[in-house]
Amino acid sequence: MDENRLASDGSALLEEIRGWARELGFSQLGVSDIDLGEHADHLERWLAAGYQGEMQWMGSHGTKRSQPQELVPGTCRVLSLRMDYLNDGAEPLTVLEDPNKAYIARYTLGRDYHKLIRKRLAQLAKRIEESLGGGQYRAFVDSAPVLERALAEKAGLGWIAKNTMLINQDAGSWFFLGEIYTDLPLPPDPPQTSKHCGTCQACIDICPTKAFVEPFVLDARRCISYLTIEHKGSIDPELRPLMGNRIFGCDDCQLVCPWNKFATPSAEPDFQPRHGLDDRGLLELFAWDEETWAARTEGSALRRIGYERWLRNLAIALGNAPNSADVVQALRLRKDFPSELVQEHVRWALERHGAQ
């Protein structure tokens, strides 16, 4: 490895790396050290309160999540990168306000971001390695115990806001994060030390299920994103009416954030909506058989919930939809679906409409 170049001109090298990152479609790159002390304490308190729900993996890796050098020995720096994903699909609020439509979180309307970003991170790491003639690099995109928002905040990419998301003052929060762990002692960027939420708590006030215990603390067990994606079983009947027409994820706390007025649409074609899923009717999606569902979610993050939970989530949304003969008929057609989970939520939805 060209240690002389790294030692004598680390800042120039970092600017060159930022240029390579932009060429690969990343919006920003920052570098941090690996000291995550205060974030580690916050994680421990959050886990102790049980706010992770069924996400036992959040606490199953010891201190590797908050100690990057334990996850990848030799790590002394983390390159944090963001990639914008806001697309040109249907206006989110218009879909949310139509109870006959299905709302799907905007991040999942295109191709699965995991594969795309991981590939780009690998390309960036290879270019750095070739330029320096060595070094250690390992890329992550939601694929390992990594405190990505904490690392991004340390790298100066934004601040962890009251809605627990990372906000960038020039780009809002509609972006993905990815990381490269490395043993290169690159010069760290100035960390984001101030939070610019002020007295605003629009995200807390808008949350349909009141999932925020307090500013900066989310009880995942009440979060619609958790309920529709991570939670595998029956959804609390008390929460079902509050979920509205949200069938995969929830963007409410981003949609009301004033900082997102600075967000710009992504230039990445793979993040554009596929199969019209940005503006589909609930009845149409509920009528898909498993083969159709598999074909139209291929290569999408929607695949992670499986067909059974897809129907569970849609049954809840139809229970919250305006009463109509078509809605009741669609639900009745699923009454005997070979899954107790689906049957339970269909029965609930029919009862909401005064039907059996």
C-alpha positions as CSV (number, residue, x, y, z in Angstrom):
1,M,0.0,0.0,0.0
2,D,1.2,3.5,-0.8
3,E,1.6,4.7,2.8
4,N,3.7,7.6,1.8
5,R,1.0,9.1,-0.4
6,L,-1.6,8.5,2.4
7,A,0.6,10.2,5.0
8,S,1.7,13.1,2.9
9,D,-1.4,14.0,1.0
10,G,-4.4,12.3,2.8
11,S,-6.7,15.3,2.3
12,A,-6.1,15.3,-1.5
13,L,-6.7,11.6,-1.6
14,L,-9.9,12.0,0.2
15,E,-11.2,14.6,-2.3
16,E,-10.3,12.2,-5.1
17,I,-12.3,9.4,-3.3
18,R,-15.3,11.8,-3.0
19,G,-15.1,12.4,-6.8
20,W,-15.1,8.6,-7.5
21,A,-18.1,8.3,-5.1
22,R,-20.0,11.0,-7.1
23,E,-19.2,9.2,-10.3
24,L,-20.9,6.1,-8.9
25,G,-24.1,7.9,-8.0
26,F,-23.5,8.7,-4.4
27,S,-24.6,12.1,-3.2
28,Q,-22.0,12.6,-0.4
29,L,-19.2,10.8,1.4
30,G,-17.8,11.5,4.8
31,V,-15.1,9.9,7.0
32,S,-15.3,9.2,10.7
33,D,-13.2,7.6,13.4
34,I,-14.7,4.6,15.3
35,D,-15.5,6.1,18.7
36,L,-19.3,5.6,19.2
37,G,-19.4,5.9,22.9
38,E,-22.6,8.0,23.4
39,H,-24.4,6.2,20.7
40,A,-23.5,2.9,22.3
41,D,-25.1,4.0,25.6
42,H,-28.2,5.2,23.8
43,L,-28.5,1.8,22.1
44,E,-28.2,-0.1,25.4
45,R,-31.0,2.0,27.0
46,W,-33.2,1.4,23.9
47,L,-32.7,-2.3,24.0
48,A,-33.2,-2.5,27.8
49,A,-36.6,-0.8,27.3
50,G,-37.6,-3.5,24.8
51,Y,-38.3,-1.0,22.1
52,Q,-36.8,-3.3,19.5
53,G,-39.8,-5.7,19.6
54,E,-39.1,-8.9,17.7
55,M,-35.9,-7.5,16.2
56,Q,-33.7,-9.6,18.5
57,W,-30.8,-9.2,16.1
58,M,-30.5,-5.6,17.3
59,G,-28.9,-6.9,20.5
60,S,-27.5,-10.3,19.4
61,H,-24.0,-9.2,18.4
62,G,-22.6,-8.1,21.7
63,T,-20.7,-4.8,21.2
64,K,-19.9,-5.3,17.5
65,R,-22.6,-2.8,16.6
66,S,-20.9,0.0,18.5
67,Q,-17.3,-1.2,18.2
68,P,-16.5,-1.3,14.5
69,Q,-13.0,-2.8,15.2
70,E,-14.7,-5.8,16.7
71,L,-16.8,-6.4,13.6
72,V,-13.8,-6.0,11.3
73,P,-10.5,-6.2,13.1
74,G,-8.1,-3.5,12.0
75,T,-10.8,-0.9,11.2
76,C,-9.8,2.6,12.2
77,R,-12.0,4.7,9.8
78,V,-15.5,4.4,8.4
79,L,-16.5,5.9,5.0
80,S,-20.2,6.8,5.2
81,L,-22.0,7.4,2.0
82,R,-25.5,8.5,1.1
83,M,-27.5,8.1,-2.0
84,D,-30.8,10.0,-2.7
85,Y,-33.8,7.9,-3.6
86,L,-36.8,10.3,-3.9
87,N,-38.5,9.4,-7.1
88,D,-40.9,10.9,-9.6
89,G,-43.9,8.7,-8.7
90,A,-47.3,9.7,-7.6
91,E,-47.6,12.4,-4.9
92,P,-47.3,10.6,-1.6
93,L,-49.9,12.7,0.2
94,T,-52.4,12.2,-2.6
95,V,-52.1,8.4,-2.2
96,L,-52.2,8.5,1.6
97,E,-55.4,10.6,1.5
98,D,-57.2,8.2,-0.8
99,P,-58.3,5.3,1.5
100,N,-58.9,3.1,-1.5
101,K,-55.3,3.3,-2.6
102,A,-52.3,1.3,-1.1
103,Y,-49.5,3.3,0.4
104,I,-46.1,1.8,0.0
105,A,-43.0,3.5,1.5
106,R,-41.2,5.5,-1.2
107,Y,-37.9,3.8,-0.6
108,T,-39.1,0.4,-1.8
109,L,-40.9,1.4,-5.0
110,G,-37.9,0.7,-7.2
111,R,-35.3,-2.1,-7.3
112,D,-34.0,-3.4,-4.0
113,Y,-31.4,-0.8,-2.9
114,H,-29.3,-3.3,-1.0
115,K,-27.9,-4.9,-4.1
116,L,-27.4,-1.7,-6.0
117,I,-25.6,0.2,-3.2
118,R,-23.5,-2.8,-2.2
119,K,-22.3,-3.2,-5.8
120,R,-21.4,0.5,-6.0
121,L,-19.6,0.4,-2.6
122,A,-17.6,-2.6,-3.8
123,Q,-16.6,-0.7,-6.9
124,L,-15.5,2.3,-4.9
125,A,-13.5,0.1,-2.5
126,K,-11.8,-1.6,-5.4
127,R,-10.9,1.7,-7.0
128,I,-9.3,2.9,-3.7
129,E,-7.5,-0.3,-3.3
130,E,-6.1,-0.1,-6.8
131,S,-5.1,3.5,-6.4
132,L,-3.2,2.8,-3.1
133,G,-2.0,-0.7,-4.0
134,G,-3.6,-2.3,-0.9
135,G,-5.6,-1.6,2.2
136,Q,-8.6,-3.4,3.9
137,Y,-12.1,-2.6,2.9
138,R,-15.5,-4.1,3.8
139,A,-18.8,-2.7,2.6
140,F,-22.2,-2.8,4.4
141,V,-25.8,-1.9,3.5
142,D,-28.1,-3.0,6.3
143,S,-26.2,-6.3,6.2
144,A,-24.4,-6.4,9.5
145,P,-24.5,-4.9,13.0
146,V,-23.6,-1.4,12.0
147,L,-24.8,1.9,13.7
148,E,-25.1,3.6,10.3
149,R,-26.8,6.8,11.4
150,A,-24.4,7.3,14.3
151,L,-21.4,6.8,11.9
152,A,-23.0,9.1,9.3
153,E,-23.5,11.8,12.0
154,K,-19.9,11.5,13.0
155,A,-18.9,11.8,9.4
156,G,-20.8,15.0,9.0
157,L,-23.5,13.8,6.7
158,G,-26.3,15.1,8.9
159,W,-27.9,14.9,12.4
160,I,-30.0,12.2,14.0
161,A,-33.3,14.0,14.3
162,K,-36.3,13.7,16.6
163,N,-37.8,11.1,14.3
164,T,-34.5,9.1,14.7
165,M,-33.7,9.5,11.0
166,L,-30.6,11.2,9.7
167,I,-31.4,14.6,8.2
168,N,-29.0,16.6,5.9
169,Q,-29.6,20.3,5.9
170,D,-29.2,20.4,2.1
171,A,-31.0,17.2,1.2
172,G,-33.6,16.3,3.9
173,S,-33.8,12.6,4.7
174,W,-34.9,10.8,1.5
175,F,-31.6,8.9,1.1
176,F,-30.0,5.5,1.8
177,L,-26.8,5.0,3.7
178,G,-23.9,2.6,3.2
179,E,-20.6,2.2,4.8
180,I,-17.0,1.0,4.0
181,Y,-15.0,-0.1,7.0
182,T,-11.2,0.4,6.3
183,D,-7.8,0.4,7.9
184,L,-6.8,3.5,6.0
185,P,-6.1,6.4,8.4
186,L,-7.8,8.9,6.3
187,P,-8.4,12.4,7.8
188,P,-11.8,12.4,9.5
189,D,-14.4,14.9,8.5
190,P,-15.8,17.3,11.1
191,P,-18.7,15.6,12.9
192,Q,-22.2,17.0,12.9
193,T,-22.4,18.3,16.5
194,S,-25.6,20.3,16.4
195,K,-29.2,19.2,15.7
196,H,-31.4,21.6,13.8
197,C,-34.9,20.4,14.8
198,G,-35.4,23.3,17.1
199,T,-38.8,23.3,18.7
200,C,-40.4,21.5,15.8
201,Q,-42.0,18.2,16.6
202,A,-44.2,17.8,13.5
203,C,-42.8,14.2,13.1
204,I,-43.9,13.3,16.6
205,D,-47.3,14.8,16.3
206,I,-48.1,13.2,12.9
207,C,-47.2,9.6,13.8
208,P,-50.4,7.6,13.3
209,T,-49.7,5.2,16.1
210,K,-47.8,7.5,18.5
211,A,-44.7,5.4,18.3
212,F,-42.4,8.1,19.6
213,V,-41.9,7.8,23.4
214,E,-40.1,11.1,23.4
215,P,-38.0,13.1,20.9
216,F,-35.2,10.9,19.5
217,V,-36.7,7.7,21.0
218,L,-38.9,5.4,18.9
219,D,-40.8,2.4,20.2
220,A,-40.6,0.1,17.2
221,R,-43.4,-2.0,18.5
222,R,-45.8,0.7,17.6
223,C,-44.1,1.9,14.4
224,I,-46.1,1.1,11.2
225,S,-42.8,0.3,9.3
226,Y,-42.0,-2.3,12.0
227,L,-45.5,-3.7,12.1
228,T,-45.9,-4.1,8.3
229,I,-42.3,-5.3,7.6
230,E,-40.5,-6.7,10.6
231,H,-43.4,-8.1,12.7
232,K,-44.3,-11.6,11.6
233,G,-47.4,-12.4,13.6
234,S,-50.8,-10.9,14.4
235,I,-50.9,-7.1,14.6
236,D,-52.4,-5.6,17.7
237,P,-56.1,-5.0,17.0
238,E,-55.8,-1.6,18.7
239,L,-53.2,-0.5,16.2
240,R,-54.9,-1.8,13.1
241,P,-57.3,1.1,12.6
242,L,-54.5,3.6,13.0
243,M,-52.5,2.1,10.1
244,G,-54.9,3.4,7.5
245,N,-53.9,2.4,4.0
246,R,-50.2,1.9,4.7
247,I,-49.4,-1.7,3.6
248,F,-45.6,-1.6,3.5
249,G,-43.7,0.9,5.7
250,C,-44.6,4.5,6.6
251,D,-43.2,7.9,5.5
252,D,-45.4,10.2,7.6
253,C,-42.5,11.5,9.7
254,Q,-40.6,12.4,6.6
255,L,-43.5,13.9,4.7
256,V,-44.1,16.5,7.3
257,C,-40.4,17.3,8.0
258,P,-39.6,20.9,6.9
259,W,-36.1,20.0,5.9
260,N,-37.4,17.8,3.1
261,K,-38.3,20.8,1.1
262,F,-34.6,20.7,0.1
263,A,-34.8,17.1,-1.1
264,T,-34.4,16.5,-4.9
265,P,-35.4,13.5,-7.0
266,S,-32.8,10.9,-7.5
267,A,-31.1,10.5,-10.9
268,E,-30.9,6.7,-10.4
269,P,-33.2,5.0,-12.8
270,D,-33.5,1.9,-10.6
271,F,-35.2,3.9,-7.8
272,Q,-38.1,4.9,-10.1
273,P,-41.5,3.1,-9.3
274,R,-42.0,-0.3,-10.9
275,H,-45.3,-1.9,-11.9
276,G,-47.2,1.2,-10.9
277,L,-46.9,0.4,-7.2
278,D,-46.8,4.1,-6.3
279,D,-50.5,4.5,-7.1
280,R,-52.3,1.1,-7.0
281,G,-55.7,0.3,-5.6
282,L,-56.1,-1.9,-2.5
283,L,-58.6,-4.2,-4.2
284,E,-56.3,-4.8,-7.2
285,L,-53.4,-5.7,-5.0
286,F,-55.5,-7.9,-2.8
287,A,-56.6,-9.8,-5.8
288,W,-53.1,-10.7,-6.9
289,D,-52.4,-14.5,-6.6
290,E,-49.0,-15.5,-5.3
291,E,-47.6,-16.0,-8.8
292,T,-48.5,-12.5,-9.8
293,W,-47.2,-11.1,-6.5
294,A,-43.9,-12.9,-7.0
295,A,-43.5,-11.6,-10.6
296,R,-44.3,-8.0,-9.7
297,T,-42.1,-7.8,-6.7
298,E,-39.1,-9.5,-8.2
299,G,-35.9,-7.6,-7.4
300,S,-37.8,-5.4,-4.9
301,A,-37.5,-5.0,-1.1
302,L,-41.2,-5.9,-1.0
303,R,-40.2,-9.5,-1.3
304,R,-38.9,-9.6,2.3
305,I,-42.4,-9.8,3.9
306,G,-43.6,-12.7,1.8
307,Y,-47.1,-13.2,0.3
308,E,-48.8,-14.1,3.6
309,R,-47.9,-10.8,5.3
310,W,-48.6,-8.9,2.1
311,L,-52.2,-10.2,2.4
312,R,-52.3,-9.6,6.1
313,N,-51.3,-5.9,5.6
314,L,-53.8,-5.5,2.8
315,A,-56.6,-7.0,4.8
316,I,-56.0,-4.4,7.5
317,A,-56.0,-1.6,4.9
318,L,-59.3,-2.9,3.5
319,G,-60.8,-3.0,6.9
320,N,-59.9,0.7,7.1
321,A,-61.3,1.5,3.6
322,P,-64.7,2.9,3.0
323,N,-67.5,0.3,3.2
324,S,-68.5,-1.0,-0.2
325,A,-69.9,-4.2,-1.7
326,D,-66.6,-4.7,-3.7
327,V,-64.5,-4.5,-0.5
328,V,-66.7,-6.9,1.4
329,Q,-66.7,-9.3,-1.6
330,A,-62.9,-9.2,-1.9
331,L,-62.5,-10.0,1.8
332,R,-65.0,-12.8,1.7
333,L,-63.0,-14.4,-1.2
334,R,-60.0,-14.6,1.2
335,K,-61.9,-16.0,4.2
336,D,-60.6,-19.5,3.6
337,F,-57.1,-18.6,2.6
338,P,-54.8,-21.4,3.9
339,S,-53.2,-19.2,6.6
340,E,-54.6,-18.5,10.0
341,L,-52.8,-15.2,10.1
342,V,-54.5,-14.0,7.0
343,Q,-57.9,-15.4,8.0
344,E,-57.7,-13.6,11.4
345,H,-57.1,-10.2,9.8
346,V,-59.7,-10.8,7.1
347,R,-62.3,-11.6,9.8
348,W,-61.4,-8.4,11.6
349,A,-61.7,-6.4,8.4
350,L,-65.1,-7.9,7.6
351,E,-66.3,-7.1,11.2
352,R,-65.2,-3.5,10.6
353,H,-67.7,-3.5,7.7
354,G,-70.4,-5.2,9.6
355,A,-70.1,-8.3,7.5
356,Q,-69.1,-12.0,7.9
